Structures are given as C-alpha cells and as structure tokens.
C-alpha cells in the first residue's frame, strides 16, 4: 500500500496499531486545534506519551506531512473501528477558537490530498449525510468526524459545515461526471451497481407506510435477505423486475384463490 506523493515532510509516529484490520474505505478530517506547522504536529505525534496520531497533516502553508503510513491504523478518532478503515487527516487552524477556520492553502491541499487518497484506494466517490447513524454504511456515507466518537468539537464547525462542499469538489476531480465518449459498458455497469446499492435498504416514504405494512403482513412482499439491523430487507426504493412483478401477481392471485 502506497502513501501520497503529495507529501513534502515525513515524521513517522510510533503511535499506531500496526497493520489495519479493514480496507480503507472512509475519510476522517480533523483539525489541529491550533495553527501548527507540519513539523510541530509531527513532534507532538512523535511523543509516545501523547498516544495520538493521524495518517496525514496539513499546515496553514499548504504543506502535507505523513505521520502514519496508510497501511497502518492511526490513533485519531477515539474509535478503533473507524481508525482501522479511515484515512485520518489533521488540518491546521488559522484561529484557535470557534469555528476553527483553516487557510485557503490548507483547504486547497486538503482537496488535492483527498482526490489522491480516493484514486489510490479505489474510493469512487465521497458521500456525506451529516448522519452519525450511517457510520460504517459506506454506500451511503464514507466520511466520518471525531465528534461522533468522543466529546470533542473536532473538526470544528468551519470544516464540518463544509463537508458537503469538500465531497462535491473531490468528486468533480474524480471525474464521476465523465463525458459520453469516455463511457463504456463496463463503467456504466459499475456506476449502475453503485446506484442500486444505495437503494437496497428499507428507506421509504411515509405516504406508503400503510400499503407497505399491508403487503408484508399478508406475505405479498417477502424481501431479499436481511439488512444491517437484522430485519428483512424489503428494498422499497429499488427497481422492480418483470420476474419480481409476476411473482407478486402470482402471490396475490393465490391469496384470492385464483391460482
């Protein structure tokens, strides 16, 4: 596993857990809670007594540092599960107070680094819903924040409120909106599969609740396997195939004594 070629300063921290137990599929952006240079942040993480680290750091001058190899789990978000799957990035703050802003150069470098990380780790798109309940559901949200795992304000409201914008800018750079002449059948299938993955859950609108309850209670709709919560996965928003359609018709005909 490689590290980013955008790195201009390296100071490897002893504060990590060795090889990850999960593939990289998540991004966690943090703030340094101070206007630290990449060297100063590296010196802090070099102290074993601090028991903290991140994979990367970005100074207000836009320089990018490596503190923990991407192959290793950093100690950054107060969550072993999250740190094992996430690339963690500390960004310097120009003002050490709410809303913890960052410089234009640091922000620009953050976008560049995220694009590079996503390309090398096969993360097709960054997804952000600002929803703590979606942790680990990477087909819906693959960005997490430290405040979800500990009583902290990290990454500060300046960065937190821009996660939508960050995801949008990164995704543009990842060329998700490719030109028609760049599209081929394999890429189309890949994008189609990604779209349908987001639909294969029990998300649904309130207006259909009565009908959904009726259909499941009488056995008209059986669902496809189980969801993350262990309940039947009815995939309400997914597409309906002809095969599924005739099956529903047949079950209804049986209930009516016609089959």
N, C-alpha and C positions, 0 to 999 in steps of 0.2 A: 504494500500500500504506500502510495507516494504522498508527499506533502506539497503544499502550494509553492509554485515557482515565484510567486509574488513576494515571498519572504525576503526581507533585507537584513534581518537581525535574528539570531538564534541564541537562546539560552535555555537549555533543556532543564526542566524542573524534575526533582526526584519525587514530587508529589503526584503520583498517579498509581493506577492499579494494574499496570501491565496491559496485555492484550485485551481488546474488547470481547465481550460475550455476545455481541449483537452487531449486525451490519450497520453501517452508517446510513441512516435514512431521515435524520432530524437535524434541525439547526437551532441552537440556543444562543441568542445575542445578549450579552451582559454589558454593564457599564462599570468602569473602574472606580466610580465614586470619588474621582479626583482627576486633575489634569496631569496624569503620569506619562512620562516618556515610556517607550517600549523597554528601555533599559531599566528604568525604575520598577516597572511592573515585573520584569523578569527577575530582578533582585529579590522582590517580595516572594515570588513563587519559588525561588531557589532555596528559601529557608524551610527546612523540613518541619519546623515548629508551627508554621502557618497552616499546614495541612490544606492548602488550596492551590489551584492551578487552573489553567484553561489551555485549550489547544493553540489558540492564536490570541494576539493582542494587537490593537491598532492605536497609535498615538495621534495626538491632535495635528501633527505634521503630516499625517497620512501614511507613515511608515508601518509596515506589517511585520510582526515578530512571531516566531514559533517557540512555544514553551513546552508543549507535549505533542509528540508525534501523533498524527491522525490515527495510526494503528492502535494507540493506547487510549485507555479511558482516563480522562482528566477528572479532577475533583472540583467541580464548579457549580453545580446546580442543587446541591444538597439531596440529590436523588441518584442512587446507583443505577436504577433502571434507565433514567434519562441520559445520564453521562455515558452509559455503555453504547447508546445508539446515536448520540448527538455530537456534532462538532460544536465546540464551545468557543465563543469569541468575546474577549473583553475589549471595550472601546473607551478611550479616554474622554473625560468630560471637560468642557471649557470652563464650566462653573460648577463648583462642588456644592450644589444646592438644587432644590426642586426648580425646574423639572429635569435637571441633569442633562443639559444640552451637549451636543458634540459639534465639532468643527465641520465645515464643508469638506475639507480634505479627508477627515476621518470617515465621514459619511460616504464619500466617493470611493474610498478604498474598501469600505465595508461591502459596497455593491460589487466591486470587482472581485473581492475575495469570495463572496457568496456564489457568484457565477462560476468561478474556478472550482470551488468545492463541489457544486452541483454537477458540473460536467464530469469531473473525475470520479464521482461516486454514484453516477447514474441516477441522480435525483432529477426527474424530468421537469418538475415544476414545484415552486414553493407555494404552500397553502396556509392561509391564516384566517381563523374564525374568531379569535379572541375568546375561545371557549375551553376552559380548563377540563371539562368533561370529555373532551376529544383527545386527551393525551394518549398517545400510542396508536390512534386510528389515523395512520399516515395518509390514507386515501382521502381523508377529509381535512387534516391539519398536520403539517410536519414541521411547524415552528413552535417552540416552547419558550417559556420565560421563567427565570429564577423565582419570581414572586409566587408562582404556583406551587412551589415545593418547600418554601421557607417564608418566615415572617420578614420579608425584605421588600423594598420598593424596586429592586433591580428588574429591568434595565433602566429604570427611571421613566417618567411619563413621556419625555421627549422622544425616545426611541420606541417605547411601547405604542404610542399613538401613531407612529409611522410604520408599523409592521405591514399594514396593507400596502402602503406605498413602496416599501422595500421589496415585498413579494412581487408587486407589479413591475418594478424596474428590473429586477433579476429575471423574471420570466420573459420580458421583452428581449433581454440579451441572450436568453437560451433559445431564441428563435422558435418558440412554440407556434407563433403565427407565421408559419413559413409560406412562401409563395407557392402557387399551384404547381409550377413546373418543378418544384423541389419535392413534391409529394409523390410517394409511390405506394403500392398496395400494402407493403409490409408496415410502413409508417402509419398509414391510415388504420390498419388493424390494431396497431399499438395504441393509438390515440382513442380509438373506439373502445378498446378494452379498458383503458384508464377511465373513460367517461362512465362506462357501465359499472365499474367497481364502486363509484360514488353513489350509485342508485340502489345497490344491493344491500339494503338495510330496511329497518322498519320506520324510517322517516315518512311522514304522511301529513296531510292537511286535516284540520279539524272538521271541515264540512263533510268528509267521507267517513267519519267515525262510526255512525250508525250502520252504514252499509258494510263496512269492514267487519264490525262485530258480528253482524248477521251472517256474513259469508263464512267466517271462521267457525262460528258456533255450529252451523249446520254441516260443516265439512266440505263446503264448496271450494274453499281455498285451503290448501294444506301447507303451503310454504315450501321453501327449499333449504333444508338443513337448519342450523341454529345460528343465532347472532352472537356477538361478543358477550352479551349478557346471559347467554344460555337459553333464551327464549326462541321459539320458532321464528325464522327469518322469512317474512312474507314478501319482501322486496316490492313494496307497494308502488314505488316510483319507477321500477324497471320496465322494460318493454315487454309486450305480450306477443309471443309467437303463435303461429297458427296451431301448432301442436298443443300448446297450453290452452288455447281458445277452445278447441274441440274437446279437450279433457274437461274443462269447466262446463261446457254444454252437456257433455255426457253425464257428468255427476248430477247436474240439475235435472236432466231427463230421468235419471234413476230415482231422484227424490220425488218426482212427480208420477212415478210408476209407469213411465213411458219407455224404459229401456231395461 
